[in-house]
Amino acid sequence: MENDKLFDLMTKMYSEMHDMNTNLNAKIDSIELDVKETKSVQIRMEQTLNEKLSALFDGYNQNTDQLNRISEEVAKHEEVIIRRVK
């Protein structure tokens, strides 16, 4: 009789452990899927950010070039004005 109770208890424990293992595996699979999706979103965000930063720096360089050209023209005009005043 004791052996039957012990066997039943061990069978019940094995069944519960098996169920817990199945649930744990399902949760791990879900977490792995979430991580893959997160990595995918992160890669897309980085690509978009790099494109936007590149465009921003291109605009900055164009603005700087234009300001330099304007400064050169203003300097030329200042020289002409100074010559006329003297």
C-alpha positions in Angstrom: 0.0 0.0 0.0 2.8 2.4 0.8 4.4 1.8 -2.5 1.2 2.6 -4.3 0.9 5.9 -2.5 4.5 6.7 -3.2 4.1 5.8 -6.8 1.0 7.9 -7.1 2.7 10.8 -5.5 5.7 10.5 -7.8 3.5 10.2 -10.8 1.6 13.4 -9.8 4.8 15.3 -9.1 6.2 14.2 -12.5 3.0 15.3 -14.2 3.1 18.7 -12.5 6.8 19.1 -13.4 6.1 18.2 -17.0 3.3 20.8 -17.1 5.5 23.4 -15.6 8.3 22.6 -18.1 5.8 22.9 -21.0 4.6 26.2 -19.7 8.1 27.4 -19.2 9.1 26.4 -22.7 6.1 28.3 -24.1 7.0 31.4 -22.2 10.6 31.2 -23.4 9.5 30.8 -27.0 7.3 33.9 -26.5 10.1 35.9 -25.1 12.4 34.9 -27.9 9.8 36.0 -30.4 9.5 39.4 -28.6 13.3 39.8 -28.7 13.4 39.1 -32.4 10.6 41.6 -33.1 12.4 44.2 -30.9 15.6 43.7 -32.7 13.8 44.1 -36.0 12.2 47.4 -34.9 15.5 48.6 -33.5 17.3 48.0 -36.8 14.6 49.8 -38.7 14.8 52.8 -36.3 18.6 52.9 -36.6 18.4 52.9 -40.4 15.7 55.7 -40.4 17.7 57.7 -37.9 20.9 57.4 -39.9 19.1 58.6 -43.0 17.7 61.6 -41.2 21.0 62.4 -39.6 22.7 62.2 -43.0 20.2 64.6 -44.5 20.5 66.9 -41.5 24.3 67.1 -41.8 24.1 67.6 -45.6 21.7 70.5 -45.0 24.1 71.9 -42.4 27.0 71.7 -44.8 25.0 73.4 -47.6 24.0 76.1 -45.2 27.7 76.6 -44.1 28.8 76.8 -47.8 26.2 79.3 -48.6 27.1 81.5 -45.6 30.8 81.3 -46.6 29.9 82.5 -50.1 27.8 85.3 -48.7 30.6 86.3 -46.4 33.0 86.4 -49.3 30.7 88.6 -51.4 30.1 91.0 -48.4 33.9 91.2 -47.9 34.3 92.2 -51.6 31.6 94.8 -51.4 33.2 96.2 -48.2 36.5 96.6 -50.0 34.8 98.5 -52.8 32.9 100.7 -50.3 36.1 101.4 -48.3 38.0 102.3 -51.5 35.2 104.8 -52.6 35.2 106.4 -49.1 38.9 107.1 -49.2 
